Amino acid sequence: MGVEGRPPTPAVIATAAVLFYLLKQDHDTVTALVLAAAVIGLDCVRIRRTKRL
């Protein structure tokens, strides 16, 4: 398997910002930051299968 990194898309950054805002209302700041960072991190990492010979 190959792992490839790429910059996050603007839509995912906006989604993470809204998620952070909504989570911060009910939970602490650390939890909201961790989950928002996880959303952005998952968008930046792409795992691909390598071709078998």
ROVEX-85359 format. One record per atom (N, C-alpha, C): residue number from 1; atom name; z, y negated, x negated. Coordinates in steps of 0.001 Angstrom, whole numbers. Atoms other than C-alpha are relative to their C-alpha. Layout:
<atoms>
   nr  atom        Z        Y        X
  NUM    CA        Z        Y        X
...
</atoms>
This chain:
<atoms>
   nr  atom        Z        Y        X
    1     N        0     1171     -838
    1    CA        0        0        0
    1     C        0    -1240     -887
    2     N       17     1266      711
    2    CA     -694    -3520    -1137
    2     C      698    -1074      818
    3     N     -689     1102     -664
    3    CA     1406    -6558     -340
    3     C     -674    -1296     -424
    4     N      710     1249      249
    4    CA     -276    -9934      -57
    4     C      805    -1141      620
    5     N     -703     1169     -524
    5    CA     1347   -13345      363
    5     C     -988    -1082      393
    6     N      838     1109     -429
    6    CA     -112   -16318     2163
    6     C      907    -1077      587
    7     N     -836     1054     -582
    7    CA     1166   -19684     3398
    7     C      163      200     1510
    8     N     -204     -158    -1447
    8    CA     2650   -19794     6909
    8     C     -949     -887      799
    9     N      887      777     -862
    9    CA      459   -20996     9740
    9     C      807    -1069      740
   10     N     -720     1065     -733
   10    CA     1345   -24229    11573
   10     C      609      479     1324
   11     N     -530     -500    -1271
   11    CA     1818   -22334    14837
   11     C     1315      749     -209
   12     N    -1233     -742      270
   12    CA     4467   -20089    13288
   12     C     1116     -956     -413
   13     N    -1011      992      362
   13    CA     6262   -23073    11766
   13     C      543     -689     1251
   14     N     -437      624    -1254
   14    CA     6354   -24728    15190
   14     C      850      961      825
   15     N     -765    -1009     -732
   15    CA     7577   -21495    16801
   15     C     1388      168     -607
   16     N    -1286     -140      679
   16    CA    10319   -21149    14189
   16     C      880    -1221      248
   17     N     -782     1212     -268
   17    CA    11390   -24767    14758
   17     C      595       31     1410
   18     N     -502     -116    -1377
   18    CA    11694   -24191    18519
   18     C     1077     1077       78
   19     N     -988    -1080       26
   19    CA    13536   -20911    17900
   19     C     1310     -495     -618
   20     N    -1191      551      638
   20    CA    15938   -22706    15545
   20     C      745     -918      964
   21     N     -621      938     -944
   21    CA    16582   -25437    18128
   21     C      722      752     1125
   22     N     -606     -739    -1103
   22    CA    17250   -22929    20919
   22     C     1200      829     -451
   23     N    -1120     -810      491
   23    CA    19463   -20668    18799
   23     C     1194     -855     -405
   24     N    -1094      866      450
   24    CA    21491   -23574    17419
   24     C      864     -466     1170
   25     N     -782      408    -1166
   25    CA    22590   -24450    20946
   25     C     1099     1007      339
   26     N     -971    -1038     -358
   26    CA    24393   -21108    21431
   26     C      691      649    -1193
   27     N     -533     -676     1178
   27    CA    25009   -19846    17872
   27     C      224    -1013    -1117
   28     N     -236      902     1122
   28    CA    25998   -21284    14521
   28     C    -1305     -274     -760
   29     N     1186      442      736
   29    CA    23556   -22983    12152
   29     C     -537     1081     -923
   30     N      444    -1033      947
   30    CA    23463   -20106     9656
   30     C     -835     1064      702
   31     N      755    -1007     -758
   31    CA    22313   -17584    12260
   31     C    -1372     -539      400
   32     N     1272      603     -409
   32    CA    19637   -19953    13530
   32     C     -943     -135    -1189
   33     N      842      135     1197
   33    CA    18376   -20644     9988
   33     C     -534     1343     -487
   34     N      425    -1331      462
   34    CA    18268   -16959     9052
   34     C    -1112      552      879
   35     N     1027     -540     -891
   35    CA    16272   -15977    12125
   35     C    -1299     -806      -67
   36     N     1207      814      140
   36    CA    13860   -18914    11793
   36     C     -706      309    -1317
   37     N      594     -355     1298
   37    CA    13319   -18069     8105
   37     C     -637     1387       49
   38     N      572    -1345     -124
   38    CA    12712   -14423     9025
   38     C    -1348      -44      715
   39     N     1275      129     -721
   39    CA     9970   -15426    11484
   39     C    -1080     -525     -944
   40     N      969      566      949
   40    CA     8252   -17544     8822
   40     C     -315     1011    -1104
   41     N      209     -998     1052
   41    CA     8739   -14850     6169
   41     C     -894     1139      434
   42     N      850    -1086     -493
   42    CA     7181   -12164     8316
   42     C    -1447     -442      167
   43     N     1366      510     -104
   43    CA     4153   -14389     8861
   43     C     -659     -107    -1370
   44     N      554      217     1343
   44    CA     3729   -14948     5108
   44     C     -351     1293     -720
   45     N      218    -1264      705
   45    CA     3734   -11282     4094
   45     C     -968      857      799
   46     N      955     -900     -621
   46    CA      804    -9045     4843
   46     C      -41     1291     -814
   47     N       26    -1296      679
   47    CA      970    -5331     4015
   47     C    -1274      708      429
   48     N     1263     -692     -272
   48    CA    -2314    -3509     3718
   48     C       -3     1366     -663
   49     N      187    -1323      608
   49    CA    -3182      112     3087
   49     C    -1092      -86    -1034
   50     N     1047      -68     1016
   50    CA    -5110      754      -61
   50     C     -927     1168      333
   51     N      955    -1063     -271
   51    CA    -8215     2886      105
   51     C      311     1222     -853
   52     N     -221    -1250      733
   52    CA    -7748     6507     -870
   52     C    -1316      476     -571
   53     N     1213     -512      644
   53    CA   -10202     7967    -3297
   53     C     -177     1475      214
</atoms>
